[in-house]
Amino acid sequence: MEHIVTLAAAVTAFAPWLEPTDAELAAIEAEAPLLAAEVEELDTVIALMDRPVNELDTRRARRAHARVLAARAALANTAGTGEAA
């Protein structure tokens, strides 16, 4: 039986080429508003699952979905220009 300590060097080996490039980090940062809007929409849907939906809840869900659509549109409009939102 081998102990994990003997494999520590292999498990925690540092590989600098595995780090994201500056371009990949910029792409992730550009998508951050969309990801935040999608998480907020998911939180809204989950919160509304355990109770009867009323008019205010319906508006809340529509606003969350509208924010996702706006973030997607903003990301699509800036995707070809090379500039961050």
Secondary structure as the mmCIF struct_conf table of DSSP 4:
data_model
#
loop_
_struct_conf.conf_type_id
_struct_conf.id
_struct_conf.beg_label_comp_id
_struct_conf.beg_label_asym_id
_struct_conf.beg_label_seq_id
_struct_conf.end_label_comp_id
_struct_conf.end_label_asym_id
_struct_conf.end_label_seq_id
HELX_RH_3T_P HELX_RH_3T_P1 ILE A 4 LEU A 7
HELX_RH_AL_P HELX_RH_AL_P1 ALA A 8 VAL A 11
TURN_TY1_P TURN_TY1_P1 THR A 12 THR A 12
HELX_RH_3T_P HELX_RH_3T_P2 PRO A 16 LEU A 18
BEND BEND1 GLU A 19 GLU A 19
HELX_LH_PP_P HELX_LH_PP_P1 PRO A 20 THR A 21
HELX_RH_AL_P HELX_RH_AL_P2 ASP A 22 LEU A 48
TURN_TY1_P TURN_TY1_P2 MET A 49 ASP A 50
BEND BEND2 ARG A 51 ARG A 51
HELX_RH_AL_P HELX_RH_AL_P3 GLU A 55 ALA A 79
TURN_TY1_P TURN_TY1_P3 GLY A 80 GLY A 82
#
